[in-house]
Amino acid sequence: MTGGNEVVVFPDAKDLAATVATRLLSAVAAAQAAKGSASLVLTGGRTGIAVLEAVRTAASAVDWSTVDIYWGDERFLPAGNPERNETQARAALLDHVPVDQTRVHPMAPSDGRFGDDPDAAAAAYAELLGGSPEFDVLLVGVGEEGHTLSVFPDSPAVHSTDVVVAVRDCPKPPPTRVSLTLSTARSASQVWLMTTGAAKAEAVGKALAGVSEVEIPAAGARGRDATVWFLDEEAAAEVKRD
Ligand SMILES: O=C(O)[C@H](O)[C@@H](O)[C@H](O)[C@H](O)COP(=O)(O)O
């Protein structure tokens, strides 16, 4: 453990995705055994989508009909745009498992009922979540400068106390997004941060060394019951391990 974080290091991205997938399916089954359903929050990025592809290879292990699917953030683009996290998650997993579509909750597209208004899309998602969402596992990636979800260092989003926010002029394209805030992320029982590559090592090392979330937003992505970092050796290079 490192400062209350569990850190799991893998030789490569493939091994990381396979292990996270197995652990995620176990977490779903445990939540279903405990309360009859499971609530997952998905994210975008190479690692997040690779995990969903790995889940698909063993997807028969769980009853998908009682899994609630949310997104931690979304690229505010037209429905079906290949860059949308929802589009990629459906291609990687959701189109291949028998989910109850009424329990799959994408963030609005930029050509949906709110038009090109990310603030309205954010407000609607906050309303959907209600006051205290009870996520079982919230999956997030980590950017080179320490962003997570679509919350970037010293940005309006990192200072927000809202539930869900619109993000504009995002340093990572596309520029307009909708994102949970870090305080909402912290309502999850477990937060799993997953990243690979040497370019992430500095941000990961700082986050695990206790740097503020304003500087490294990933440092603020913490679960009520568990915070787990899944890293490859390169991304873990600056982590001081116990
Ligand atoms: O929409 C996105 O791109 C994600 O929300 C973003 O937070 C991503 O998870 C990180 O940028 C890491 O992405 P990689 O796993 O591709 O490095």
The ligand as a MOL file (V3000), in Angstrom:
LIG
                    3D

  0  0  0     0  0            999 V3000
M  V30 BEGIN CTAB
M  V30 COUNTS 17 16 0 0 0
M  V30 BEGIN ATOM
M  V30 1 O -11.8150 10.9490 -22.6810 0
M  V30 2 C -10.6730 10.6240 -22.3240 0
M  V30 3 O -9.6870 10.6400 -23.0490 0
M  V30 4 C -10.4870 10.1340 -20.9040 0
M  V30 5 O -11.4750 10.6040 -20.1540 0
M  V30 6 C -9.1590 10.5320 -20.3520 0
M  V30 7 O -9.2410 10.9190 -18.9810 0
M  V30 8 C -8.2360 9.3420 -20.4820 0
M  V30 9 O -8.6770 8.3000 -19.5900 0
M  V30 10 C -6.8200 9.7470 -20.1290 0
M  V30 11 O -6.4590 10.8100 -20.9740 0
M  V30 12 C -5.8500 8.5700 -20.3150 0
M  V30 13 O -5.9310 8.1460 -21.6390 0
M  V30 14 P -4.9420 6.9700 -22.1440 0
M  V30 15 O -5.3440 5.7270 -21.3580 0
M  V30 16 O -5.2210 6.8510 -23.6150 0
M  V30 17 O -3.5360 7.3950 -21.8270 0
M  V30 END ATOM
M  V30 BEGIN BOND
M  V30 1 2 1 2
M  V30 2 1 2 3
M  V30 3 1 2 4
M  V30 4 1 4 5
M  V30 5 1 4 6
M  V30 6 1 6 7
M  V30 7 1 6 8
M  V30 8 1 8 9
M  V30 9 1 8 10
M  V30 10 1 10 11
M  V30 11 1 10 12
M  V30 12 1 12 13
M  V30 13 1 13 14
M  V30 14 2 14 15
M  V30 15 1 14 16
M  V30 16 1 14 17
M  V30 END BOND
M  V30 END CTAB
M  END
